[in-house]
Amino acid sequence: MFVEYEPGDKVINPSKKDWGIGQVQSIIKYKVTVNFENVGKKVIDIRNLELEKI
């Protein structure tokens, strides 16, 4: 699996659009830490959920 995110990228969680726009903070292996405007910081395992870049 190729990680296609970089710190600073703007993303949304397609299954939780109410979280709002998020900004990628860090990537460690398959864990992407994203700061979402409506719910704060979340750690996403991208093996289970693919974020959409905007």
C-alpha positions as CSV (number, residue, x, y, z in Angstrom):
1,M,0.0,0.0,0.0
2,F,1.3,3.4,-1.0
3,V,0.7,6.3,1.4
4,E,-0.4,9.2,-0.7
5,Y,-0.8,11.8,2.1
6,E,1.7,14.5,3.2
7,P,1.5,16.8,6.2
8,G,-0.5,19.9,5.3
9,D,-2.8,18.1,2.9
10,K,-6.5,18.9,3.2
11,V,-8.8,15.9,3.4
12,I,-12.3,14.8,4.3
13,N,-13.6,11.5,5.8
14,P,-16.1,10.3,3.2
15,S,-18.0,8.3,5.8
16,K,-18.2,11.2,8.3
17,K,-18.6,14.3,6.2
18,D,-19.9,16.2,9.3
19,W,-16.4,16.1,10.7
20,G,-15.6,18.9,8.2
21,I,-12.3,19.5,6.5
22,G,-9.2,18.1,8.1
23,Q,-5.5,18.9,7.7
24,V,-3.0,16.0,7.8
25,Q,-0.6,16.5,10.8
26,S,1.6,13.4,10.6
27,I,1.9,10.0,9.0
28,I,3.5,7.0,10.8
29,K,3.2,3.8,8.7
30,Y,-0.6,3.4,8.2
31,K,-1.7,5.9,10.9
32,V,-2.5,9.3,9.7
33,T,-3.2,12.0,12.3
34,V,-5.7,14.6,11.0
35,N,-7.0,17.7,12.7
36,F,-10.7,18.1,11.6
37,E,-12.4,21.4,12.0
38,N,-15.6,20.0,13.8
39,V,-14.2,17.1,15.9
40,G,-10.5,17.9,16.5
41,K,-7.6,15.5,16.2
42,K,-8.3,11.9,15.0
43,V,-5.9,9.1,14.2
44,I,-7.0,7.2,11.1
45,D,-5.8,3.8,10.1
46,I,-5.7,4.1,6.3
47,R,-5.8,0.3,5.9
48,N,-9.5,0.5,7.1
49,L,-10.6,3.9,5.8
50,E,-9.4,6.0,2.8
51,L,-9.5,9.7,3.2
52,E,-10.3,11.9,0.2
53,K,-7.9,14.7,-0.7
54,I,-9.5,18.0,-1.5
